[in-house]
Amino acid sequence: MPDAPQSWPSCLCHGLISFLGFLLLLVTFPISGWFALKIVPTYERMIVFRLGRIRTPQGPGMVLLLPFIDSFQRVDLRTRAFNVPPCKLASKDGAVLSVGADVQFRIWDPVLSVMTVKDLNTATRMTAQNAMTKALLKRPLREIQMEKLKISDQLLLEINDVTRAWGLEVDRVELAVEAVLQPPQDSPAGPNLDSTLQQLALHFLGGSMNSMAGGALSPGPDTVEMVSEVEPPAPQVGARSSPKQPLAEGLLTALQPFLSEALVSQVGACYQFNVVLPSGTQSAYFLDLTTGRGRVGHGVPDGIPDVVVEMAEADLRALLCRELRPLGAYMSGRLKVKGDLAVAMKLEAVLRALK
């Protein structure tokens, strides 16, 4: 980085002060030699500022500094490494990952590394983390797991595009997927609660729409398979869902296979849902998580419920499909609670556990 040209008075002052510095060094030598002579190893370069103006990098070997005039900064040219701490990131398909990275870099231009960035290490770490976040947000979980080397090479190029202007070059980036904290929302593998409920809801809603329009909707093979696990026998392809069975009943019935003793011990409460149907009538359902593996069904529970929840059928569907949070529904007035509010908010834990 070349210095701006100096005017002749500035050059004259600079030369005069430098001469006086040399003269002082000679007069006080050899005592001043202990402070003026510096040894620079092969793997370092010394950036010297004389009266605030940068000079050519010095070293390796012995470097003479003028007392009271020169200031200096050492730059290490060896390859160094740092770790991007694991952080939570969301992939394109909704999975939540704990991902980190190992980065190796070296300085190729000592002057740029000193002149362009104040804290080179921090700036490089932030650049690497931002590049990693942007790259993973564009990819689904499976691609991230299968193509880590390809993603690492792309990160290497993207980071170098920024850091080359700082006199720094990244030699290697290694992506590390520590853990999958939440599976993809649209993953077809395994009996995922969200996919089951969403397929079931689409089946019921599709049947109702076809009944109103006088048409028939053919559910896909995944829909038939999911419904057959929850409520046998499975509907035939092209058959209409019975309009007598409300959507709320089908959604709540779908919860039964996912109840467990662990969930009962965690929640330990009984809920009654007063669901307002589209026709304006109200229907009662219960979710009993107090004994055994828990129960869910139509009607009121055997004992006194801990919480009575009143909401519309569409909001119940959104709640069970995790499109609506209990606290958000309560604050917006879409969910009315009678009983212990703290127990009602345990529905969030219920949905998390079922997930």
Buried (B, 14 or more C-beta within 10 A) or exposed (E): EEEEEEEEEEEEEBEEBBEEBEEBBEEEEEEBEEEBEBEBEEEBBBBBBBBEEBBEBBBBEEBEBBEEBBEBEBBBBEEBEBEBEBBEBBBBBBBBBBBBBBBBBBBEBBBBBBBBBEEBEEBBBEBBBEBBBEBBEEBBBBBBBEBBEEBBBBBBEBBBEBBBEBBBBBEEBBBBBEEBEBBBBEBEEEEBBBBBBBBBBBBBBBBBEBBEEEEEBEBEEEBBEBBEEBBEEBBEEEBBBEEEBBBBBBBBBBBBEBBBEEBBEBBEBBBBBBBBBEEEEEBBBBBBBBEEEBBBBBEBBEEEBBBBBBBBBBBBBBBBBBEBBBBEBBEEEBBEBEBEEEBBBBBBEBBEBBE
